[in-house]
């Protein structure tokens, strides 16, 4: 009784306060949380439109398989009909004209059939497992693409935000230099070109900041789209750049294993289905066998009001076999078509292997190039910071001209921005290389 009472209260709460249930996050992501890469990817795997469509397609495919196998169950049909004979048939018998039948006729028929052997059903049964495997592989392919694309979009947003932070630091530093140059001009230590140059540089940096700030909005919108994240809800991200730098490493000596690529797995499954189709065309020379049972109720009377007062039943059971003897070589042509489709898929499989190898070599080359560029820019960043500090001290001491300070600061800002661009490129190249190797982790 207590359990029944509790269930009633729970049901009432669901009906009266549905918003309270919707306000709770069912996927472990609160509205105000800053999301890590793992949380973003997990959210996308559950909410992105591509994944939802792939899962729905899998359910549709499963229903189609069940529909194709339903022919093995008994098929029961009911038919009802009624006839009013305007002019009944007449025949001369023994010198008299005899009228046959009644004015009103009706019948109720029940028919049941059971397939015993049918080529189409046999093919559907044997192909059902491969078709389900193919549906699972299509979902896996969508998951892989989701992980790669969402990860790239995540990195892009974070690194763009880091660029914005760098520009903010540059603006703060440049504003101080502008004020210093203006003060020096006002006391007569330098001419006005120093603070004018500072003003030009400051305006350029502010323009760059505005451009980057707007690009963040577009990048966040794209990431929300890939995640299936609510448009009206704020999305905040968090990540350790130290960890990001550590994760750029990947084993470049690993050899490609073609069997790990889901694209080849899909083609192999399609080949299994084509083999079954070829076998089916061979089975088309076999008969179709089924059993049947019929039960009919017949009604007839010259008066419509008395039509259903009495019925006359009949029933029958039996077995039937159908064997097409000659169809103008259609079965032979279908068999040859099935064999040619197998040959065509073999060509496609081999071409896909070559395409995967090209993808791997390209991804490996891009990763090595991007990694080397990132390491180079990383070293340049240390030197650019050191050069700027030295020239800043020399300018404050009156040894260097202001133009030298501007050049040093521009080089520092450019190197800082290039560093994060290089970091994004090497992380993206790593993802492409992992996808080419078939090493994308989708079990999150």
FINURO-500827 format. One record per residue (C-alpha): y, x, z; chain. Coordinates in steps of 0.5 Angstrom, whole numbers. Layout:
# FINURO-500827
Y|X|Z|A;
...
END
This chain:
# FINURO-500827
0|0|0|A;
5|6|2|A;
3|9|-5|A;
5|2|-9|A;
11|1|-5|A;
13|9|-7|A;
12|7|-14|A;
16|1|-14|A;
22|5|-11|A;
21|10|-16|A;
21|6|-22|A;
27|2|-19|A;
31|9|-19|A;
29|10|-26|A;
32|4|-28|A;
38|4|-24|A;
40|11|-24|A;
38|14|-31|A;
44|19|-31|A;
41|22|-25|A;
35|24|-28|A;
38|26|-34|A;
43|31|-30|A;
37|35|-28|A;
35|40|-33|A;
28|40|-35|A;
28|46|-38|A;
30|51|-32|A;
37|52|-35|A;
43|49|-31|A;
50|47|-34|A;
54|53|-31|A;
49|59|-31|A;
50|65|-35|A;
44|66|-39|A;
40|72|-41|A;
37|73|-47|A;
30|71|-45|A;
33|64|-43|A;
36|63|-49|A;
30|65|-53|A;
26|60|-49|A;
31|55|-49|A;
31|55|-57|A;
24|55|-57|A;
24|48|-54|A;
30|45|-57|A;
32|48|-63|A;
31|43|-69|A;
27|48|-73|A;
22|48|-68|A;
22|41|-66|A;
21|39|-74|A;
15|44|-74|A;
12|41|-68|A;
13|34|-71|A;
10|36|-78|A;
4|39|-74|A;
3|32|-71|A;
4|29|-78|A;
-1|33|-80|A;
-6|32|-75|A;
-5|24|-76|A;
-6|26|-83|A;
-13|29|-82|A;
-15|24|-77|A;
-13|19|-83|A;
-18|22|-88|A;
-23|23|-83|A;
-23|15|-81|A;
-27|14|-87|A;
-33|16|-83|A;
-33|10|-79|A;
-35|3|-81|A;
-30|-1|-85|A;
-30|-8|-84|A;
-26|-13|-88|A;
-25|-21|-87|A;
-23|-25|-93|A;
-21|-32|-93|A;
-19|-37|-99|A;
-19|-44|-101|A;
-19|-47|-108|A;
-17|-54|-111|A;
-21|-56|-117|A;
-16|-60|-122|A;
-21|-61|-127|A;
-29|-59|-125|A;
-34|-57|-130|A;
-38|-62|-133|A;
-45|-61|-137|A;
-50|-66|-141|A;
-56|-67|-137|A;
-62|-72|-139|A;
-57|-76|-143|A;
-52|-76|-137|A;
-45|-72|-136|A;
-46|-69|-129|A;
-40|-66|-126|A;
-41|-60|-122|A;
-38|-58|-115|A;
-33|-61|-111|A;
-25|-62|-111|A;
-24|-57|-105|A;
-27|-51|-104|A;
-26|-46|-98|A;
-29|-39|-96|A;
-29|-34|-90|A;
-32|-28|-92|A;
-34|-22|-87|A;
-36|-15|-90|A;
-38|-9|-87|A;
-39|-2|-90|A;
-41|5|-88|A;
-41|11|-92|A;
-47|15|-91|A;
-45|21|-96|A;
-39|21|-100|A;
-36|27|-103|A;
-28|26|-101|A;
-30|25|-94|A;
-35|31|-94|A;
-29|35|-96|A;
-24|32|-91|A;
-29|34|-85|A;
-30|41|-87|A;
-23|42|-89|A;
-20|39|-82|A;
-21|46|-78|A;
-18|50|-83|A;
-12|45|-84|A;
-11|45|-77|A;
-11|52|-77|A;
-6|52|-82|A;
-1|47|-78|A;
-1|52|-72|A;
0|58|-77|A;
6|54|-79|A;
9|53|-72|A;
8|60|-71|A;
12|62|-77|A;
17|58|-74|A;
17|61|-67|A;
18|68|-70|A;
24|66|-74|A;
27|63|-68|A;
26|69|-64|A;
29|74|-69|A;
35|69|-71|A;
37|67|-64|A;
36|74|-61|A;
41|77|-67|A;
46|71|-66|A;
45|73|-58|A;
47|80|-59|A;
52|79|-64|A;
56|74|-59|A;
55|79|-53|A;
58|85|-58|A;
63|81|-60|A;
65|80|-53|A;
65|87|-52|A;
70|89|-57|A;
75|84|-54|A;
74|87|-48|A;
76|94|-51|A;
82|91|-55|A;
84|88|-48|A;
84|95|-45|A;
87|98|-51|A;
93|93|-51|A;
94|94|-43|A;
94|102|-45|A;
99|101|-51|A;
104|96|-47|A;
104|102|-42|A;
106|107|-47|A;
111|102|-51|A;
114|101|-44|A;
114|109|-43|A;
117|110|-50|A;
122|105|-49|A;
124|108|-42|A;
125|115|-45|A;
129|113|-51|A;
134|109|-46|A;
135|116|-42|A;
136|120|-49|A;
129|124|-48|A;
126|122|-55|A;
129|118|-61|A;
127|110|-62|A;
122|112|-67|A;
117|113|-61|A;
117|106|-58|A;
118|103|-65|A;
111|106|-67|A;
108|104|-60|A;
111|97|-62|A;
107|97|-69|A;
101|99|-66|A;
101|94|-60|A;
102|88|-65|A;
96|91|-70|A;
92|91|-64|A;
94|84|-62|A;
92|82|-69|A;
86|85|-68|A;
84|81|-62|A;
86|75|-64|A;
81|75|-70|A;
76|78|-65|A;
77|72|-61|A;
77|67|-66|A;
70|70|-69|A;
67|69|-62|A;
68|62|-62|A;
64|62|-69|A;
59|66|-66|A;
58|62|-60|A;
58|56|-65|A;
52|59|-69|A;
48|61|-63|A;
49|54|-60|A;
46|51|-67|A;
40|56|-67|A;
39|54|-60|A;
39|47|-60|A;
45|47|-55|A;
49|41|-53|A;
56|43|-57|A;
60|40|-52|A;
57|44|-46|A;
60|51|-45|A;
55|57|-46|A;
56|63|-42|A;
51|70|-43|A;
50|75|-39|A;
46|82|-41|A;
46|89|-38|A;
49|94|-44|A;
45|100|-40|A;
39|96|-41|A;
41|94|-48|A;
42|101|-50|A;
35|103|-47|A;
31|97|-51|A;
34|100|-58|A;
28|105|-58|A;
21|103|-62|A;
15|107|-64|A;
17|109|-71|A;
10|112|-72|A;
6|105|-72|A;
3|104|-78|A;
3|97|-81|A;
-3|92|-80|A;
-3|87|-85|A;
-7|82|-82|A;
-2|81|-76|A;
3|78|-81|A;
3|70|-81|A;
5|70|-88|A;
-2|73|-90|A;
-6|69|-85|A;
-3|63|-88|A;
-5|65|-95|A;
-12|67|-92|A;
-13|60|-89|A;
-10|57|-96|A;
-16|61|-99|A;
-21|58|-95|A;
-18|51|-97|A;
-19|52|-104|A;
-26|55|-103|A;
-28|48|-100|A;
-24|45|-106|A;
-28|49|-111|A;
-35|47|-107|A;
-32|39|-107|A;
-32|39|-115|A;
-39|42|-115|A;
-41|36|-110|A;
-38|31|-115|A;
-44|31|-119|A;
-48|28|-113|A;
-48|21|-112|A;
-44|17|-107|A;
-48|13|-102|A;
-46|7|-97|A;
-49|1|-93|A;
-46|-6|-93|A;
-47|-12|-89|A;
-44|-19|-92|A;
-43|-26|-88|A;
-40|-32|-92|A;
-38|-39|-89|A;
-37|-44|-95|A;
-34|-50|-95|A;
-33|-56|-100|A;
-32|-63|-100|A;
-28|-68|-104|A;
-24|-70|-99|A;
-19|-65|-96|A;
-19|-68|-89|A;
-27|-67|-89|A;
-27|-60|-92|A;
-28|-56|-86|A;
-33|-61|-82|A;
-39|-57|-85|A;
-40|-50|-87|A;
-46|-47|-91|A;
-47|-40|-89|A;
-50|-34|-93|A;
-51|-27|-91|A;
-54|-20|-94|A;
-55|-13|-92|A;
-56|-7|-97|A;
-55|0|-99|A;
-52|2|-105|A;
-51|9|-109|A;
-46|10|-114|A;
-47|16|-119|A;
-42|18|-125|A;
-47|20|-131|A;
-42|22|-136|A;
-34|23|-135|A;
-32|26|-141|A;
-33|33|-138|A;
-27|31|-133|A;
-31|34|-127|A;
-33|41|-131|A;
-25|42|-132|A;
-23|40|-125|A;
-28|45|-123|A;
-25|50|-127|A;
-18|49|-125|A;
-21|50|-117|A;
-24|57|-119|A;
-17|59|-123|A;
-13|56|-117|A;
-17|61|-112|A;
-16|67|-117|A;
-8|65|-117|A;
-8|65|-110|A;
-12|72|-110|A;
-6|75|-114|A;
-1|72|-109|A;
-4|75|-103|A;
-4|82|-106|A;
3|81|-108|A;
5|79|-101|A;
2|85|-99|A;
6|89|-103|A;
12|85|-101|A;
10|86|-94|A;
10|93|-95|A;
17|94|-98|A;
19|90|-92|A;
16|95|-87|A;
19|101|-91|A;
26|98|-92|A;
26|96|-84|A;
24|103|-82|A;
29|106|-87|A;
34|101|-84|A;
32|102|-77|A;
32|110|-77|A;
39|110|-81|A;
42|105|-76|A;
39|109|-70|A;
42|116|-73|A;
49|113|-74|A;
49|110|-67|A;
47|116|-64|A;
52|120|-68|A;
58|115|-66|A;
55|115|-59|A;
57|123|-59|A;
63|121|-62|A;
66|116|-57|A;
65|122|-52|A;
69|127|-56|A;
74|121|-58|A;
75|120|-50|A;
76|127|-49|A;
81|128|-54|A;
85|122|-52|A;
86|124|-45|A;
88|131|-47|A;
93|129|-52|A;
96|124|-47|A;
97|129|-42|A;
100|134|-47|A;
105|128|-49|A;
107|127|-42|A;
108|134|-41|A;
112|134|-48|A;
108|139|-52|A;
105|134|-57|A;
109|129|-61|A;
108|121|-60|A;
105|121|-67|A;
99|125|-65|A;
98|120|-59|A;
98|114|-63|A;
93|118|-68|A;
88|120|-62|A;
89|113|-59|A;
87|110|-66|A;
81|114|-67|A;
79|112|-60|A;
79|105|-61|A;
76|105|-68|A;
70|110|-65|A;
69|105|-59|A;
69|99|-64|A;
64|103|-69|A;
60|104|-63|A;
58|97|-61|A;
58|95|-69|A;
53|101|-69|A;
49|98|-63|A;
48|91|-66|A;
46|94|-72|A;
40|98|-69|A;
38|92|-65|A;
38|88|-71|A;
34|93|-75|A;
29|94|-69|A;
28|86|-70|A;
27|87|-77|A;
22|92|-76|A;
18|89|-71|A;
18|83|-75|A;
15|87|-81|A;
10|90|-76|A;
8|83|-74|A;
10|85|-67|A;
15|79|-65|A;
13|76|-58|A;
13|69|-59|A;
9|67|-52|A;
15|67|-48|A;
END
